[in-house]
């Protein structure tokens, strides 16, 4: 069945076949991770309801926000340096870069954890108007350092092109959380969702560190700190800016929803948001392996091959995301009902979010294309502008129409960001990074770049 799927989409094209086969491996690991995440969401929703789901979402959002500042882009810098040096046999570069990054992130994440613990009453009571959230926010602070270390170790695996190592710990953590939460619930313990998540995070951190250390084989390598901290941060901070903009686009709706609406509404929206990402699962897998291929073909000026790979990848994305999107749009209440009756009120948000993710899928890895072709600054400008617009729209709509307003803001930002990026790629690169049936029959799409 899988071979037939590959054959249908690449039709003898070796480049596209490579992308699809590598994507299938990444997709398999990603699918396992998503199943564990949905299992955790299902258990929280079924056993605790929308209110606890919302409280956990707010705590996790705060964790992710401050983790970006703790990582300072050093995880992305680690990927770049390992990718550039993994084949030269000098493991001292890998060890030095990793340990320097680890030291900085440990210091930064510890500071942010302490600061958040002390500021928890203010964040819960003043910002979110939910003083009952204080204890859970303080408990979340225990997960700050482990969360950042897992991210750094995953970046190390990605630098070595080990997509299994890159993705697997993101799947193990929610699975451990789900198991621990079931134990806590049926033992009638006083611990809750945030406790289960935090302790699972600590366990996953230990496992990821041991696995990465053995895989990288850097224990006996020399440590040569030739780069000072100022230079490291000057290289990594621009990457942090991009990450923070993506966070704003992906999570600011949860924060603003938490400021103006109840925890129940946050929980309903978060469930709809996560379910809507089902239609983008193949895109997530393809994104994981596209960057090196895009970079190689662009630097060789093989624009015709690059166009064909993008076309075939996006065609796969269209036909895999369309059925899932239609199911989510036609049966939203039924799907949300599996989580509990209290979640059905998010049916319209689920439809809107699914549409946004569908557009995101059919435009493919457009962000990676722009970054790998030297247009990262322009792409950052697109993301920043869109993120600012999303924040403003959230502040306007959420107080009036709640989670539906959050869904409108999120989907609108995602659609606008992708379409502007597609238009920019067409203008500057001559590449069309969007697929709709019939596009491959247009002569200009096949021939425009063939002579370049």
N, C-alpha and C positions, 0 to 999 in steps of 0.2 A: 504493500500500500504506500509506504513512504517512498519507495523507488519510483512508483508511478507518479506520485506528486512531484518529485524532483524532475522527472522526465517532462511532465506537462509544462512546468514553468521555465526550465532552462533550455529545453529543446536542443541539446547538443552543445550548448555554450559552456566551455570549461570554467570560465571565470564565475559565471552564475552558479554552476554546479558546486564549485568550491564554497561559495558564500552560503548556499543552501545547506550543504552537508555540515559545515562548521556551525551554522545557525541552528541546525537540528540538535547538535550536541549541547550548545548553549541553551536552547529552548528546553531540552529535557531537564537540565539542572534548574533552570529558571522556573519551569513548571512545578518541579518538586518543592521549590522554595515558596511559590505562590500558594500551593496547596496547603503547606504548613501555616502560612499567614492567614489564609481563609479559615483554616481549622481553628486557629486562635480567635479570630473575630467571631466565628460561629459560637464557640464556647462562651466567650464573654457576653455576646448578645443573648444567648439562650439562658444562661445561668444568672446573669446580673442585670440585663436590660439596657435600654438606651442611655440612662443617666450615668451608669458606671462606664459604659463605652465612651461617652462624651468626656467624662473626667479623665479617663486614661488617654484619650486623644489629645487633650489639652496639655497634659504632662509630657507626653511623647513629643508633641510639637515644640515645646520649650526646650526639651532635650536636643532635638535636631538643630534648632536655631543656634544654640550656644555651642554645639559640637562643630558647626561650620567655623565659628571664630576660634575654636580650640585647634582645629586641624590646620587652619591658616593656609590652605591650598597645598600643604606639604605632601598629602597623599597623591595628588596629581603630579607634583614634581617628582615623587618617587617613581611613579609609572614611567615618566619620560626618561629619567636617567637610567633605570633598569633596562628599558627597551633599547636604549642606545648602546648599552655596554654588556648585555647578557651574552653575546656571542664571542667576546674577546678573551674570555677565560679569566679575567681579573675580578675575582669575587670581592676584593678589598673595596672596590668602588661601591658595590651593592651594600656591603656591611657598613661602610662609613656613612653612606647616605641614609640608610635605614636607622642606624643608631642615633645619628644627629636629629633626624626627624622625630624619632621616638622620644628623645629627651625634651625637645621643644614642646611636643604635643602633651606629654605627661605634665609638664609645668603648667601649660596653658589650661588644660582640662581640669587640673586640680584647683587652679585659681577660680575658674568659672563655676566649678561645683560648689566651692565654699561660698562664693558670692551669691549664687542662686539659693543655697540653703538659707543664708541670712536674709535674702530678699523675698523668700517664699511668702511670708504674710502679706507683704506689699503687692506682690504679683497676683496672689489669689484674691485678696480682699479689695484692693483698689483697682487693678487693671481688669480682672475678670469679674469682680463683684461676687466672688464665690469663696468666702473665707473658709468654708469646709474643705477646700481644695489644698489647704496649706500642708497638711501632713503628707498627702500623696506627692506633692511637689518636692518636699524635702526628701522623701524616700527615693524619688527619681534621681536625686543628686548622686546617689551611690552608683548609678549606671553611667555617669558621665565619662569617667576614665576608661572603663571597659569598652564602651561604645566607640570611642575615638581610636583605641588600640585595634579593635576589630577592623575598623575602616582602613587603618594604615596597613595591617597585615593583608587585607583583601587587595589593596592597591599593589602590594608587592607581588602577589600572585598574578595580577593583571599585567604587570610589567613583564613577567615571564611568559605571557600569553597562555597562562593556565586558567582558563575560564571556569573550570570546575572549582578550583580553589578560590577564585574570585567571588563566585556566587554562593557556594555551598553554606558558608557560615551565616549568610543572611536568611537561609532557610532553616538551619538547625536551631537558631535562637528562638523563633516563634514556636517551633515544634516543642522545644524544651519548656517554653512558657506555657503552652497548652497542656502538656502533661502535668506540670507542676500545679497549674491552676485547678485541674481536675482533682488532684490529690488534696489540695487545700480546701476545695469546696466540699468534698465528700467526707473529709475528716472534720468538717465544721470548724476549721481554724479561723482565727481572727484576722489572718492575713488576707490580702485582696489581690486585685488584678495587677496593680503597680508593683506589689511585692514579688509576685510570681515573675513578672517581666524582668525586674531588676536582678533577682537571683539567677535567672536563666542567662541574663546578659553576662554576669560575672563568670559563670561556668563556660559559656561559649568563648569568652575572651581568653581564658586559660587554654582551652582546646585550640583556638586559632593560633595563639602564640607558639605553642609546642609544634603544631603542624607546619607553620611557616618556617620556624627555625630549622627544622629537619629538612624541609623541602629545599630551602635556599642554600644549604650547606655552607653557611658563612661562619660557623662556630670557630673554625681554625684560620679564617682569613685575617689579614692584617687590618688594623684600624688606622686610617690615614686622614685625619681631619684637616684637609687642605682648604676647605671652604668655610668662611666665617658665617656667623648667624645673620649678619646684615645682608650678605649676599644671598643666602638661602631665602630669606623673607622677601627680598626684592624680586626673586624669581617666582616665588609661590603666591604672594599676595594677589596679583592679578587673577590667578586661578581661583582664589577664594572669592573674589568679586563675582565671577561667573557663577560659582556655586551658590552664593547668597541670593543672586537674582533668580536662579532656578527654584530656590527654596521659597522665595516670595511668591513666585508664580504657582507653586504647588501647595503651599501650606498657609499662606496669609489669610485665606478664606476661613480656615479653622480658628485662627487667632481672633479675627474680627468677629466671627460668629460667636466665639466664646465671650467676647466683651459685651455684645449687645443682646445675646439670647441665652437660653437655658442650656444646661449640660445635656438634657435629653435631645434637644435639637442638634447640638454638636454631634452627639452619638449617631443620630439618624443620618445626618449629612455624611459623616465619615464612612458609615457603612455603604451608602450609595456611591461615594467617591471610589472606594476600594473595589466595589463590584464593577464599576464602569471601566476599570483598568483591564478587565478581562479581555476586552477587544484589542488591547495594545500589547498583548503578551508576546506575539511574534516580533513586533517592532523592538521590544526590549532585548530579545535574543539577537536579532540582526545587528542592533547598535553595538553589541559587545564585540563584534569581530570586523566591523566595517572600517574602522579608523586606519589601520595599517595599509589596507588595500587602497583606500581613497588616496592616502598620502603618496604611496608608491606610484600609482597611475598618474596622478597630477604632476608629480615631479618629473616623470618621464614624458609628459605632455601627450599621453595617450588618452585624449579626451573622448574619442569615439568609444573605446572600451569602457571608460568610466561611465558614459551615458547609458550604454547597454546594461551594465551591471545595476545601475540605479533603476532603470526601467524594469528589469526583471525582478529585482528585489521588491520594488513597490507594487508590481503586479501580484506577487505573492501576498504582500501585506493587504492589498485590497480584497482579494478573494478569501483570505482567512479571517479578516476582521469584520467583513460585511455580515456574515451569518450571525456572529456573536452580537454585533451591534443591533441587528434586527430583533433578535431574541430579547435583548435587554430593553429595547424600545417598545415592543409589543406586549411584553409580559412583566412589566416592572413591579407591580404589586405582588404578583405570584412569587417572583424571585426574592423580593424583600421579605415576604411572608415567612420564608424559611428561617429567617433570623428571629421572627416574633411579630406579633400583631403591632407592636409599638413602632416598628420600622416602616410600615406601609405608607405612612404619610410622606415619605421621601421619594415617592414614585416619579414625580415630575423632575426632581433634581437628578434622579438616575437617568432619565431620558436625555436631559440636557447635557449631562456630563459624558454620556456615551457618544453623543454626536461630536462633541469636542475631541474625544479620543479617536474617533473614526477619522476625522480630518488629520489629526496628528499622525495616524498610521499611513494614510495614502500619500502623505508628503515625505515619508521615509526618514532616512537619517540625514535630514537637511542641515541640522546644526553641526554634525560631524563633518559633513562635506565642506561647509564654510570654514570650520576651524582647521581642517587638514589642508586647505588650499590657500592659507595665509590671510583669510578674511576674518580672523577671530575678533579683531577690534570692532569691525562693523557688526558682527554677530552679537557681541556684547552690548553694543548700542541698541540693537533691536530688542534684545532681552530686557535691558534696563528700561527702555521706553514703555514696553509692554507691561513690565512689572509695576511701574508707577501708575499706569492707567488702570491696572487690575486692582491695586490698593484703593485708588480713588473710587472706582466703581463699587467695590465691596462696601466702603464706608457710606455710599449713597443708597445702595439697594438693601443691604442686610438689615438695617434698622426698620425698613418698611415691609419687606417680604421675606425676611429670614433666610432659610436654607435655599429657597428658590433663587433669591438674589445672589447667594454665594455661588450657586451652580451657573447662573448666567455669567457672572464675572469670570469664573474660572474657564468656562468654555469659550467665551468671547476672546479672552486673552490668549488662549492656546491656539485658536483658529487664526487670529490676526497675526500672532508671532510667526506661525508656520507659513502663512500665505505671503507675508512680507519677505520672509527668508527665501521662499521659492522664487519670488519675483527678482530678488537681488541676485540669486544664483544664475537665473536666466540672463540677466543683464550683463553680469561681470564674467561669467564662465561659459555662457552659452549652453548650460545644462538645465534640463527640465526635470525637476525632482517632485513630480506629482503624477499619480496614475489614476486615470479613469478609463473604462472600456473604450477602445477605439484609438487611444493615443499612439499605440505602437504601429498603427496603419498610416500615420501621417508621415509623408516623405521627409519633411524637414527634420523630424525627430531622428530618423535613421541616417540621414545624409549630411545634416548640417555640420556635424563634428568629424565626419569621416576623413575630411581632408586636412584636419588640424594636426 
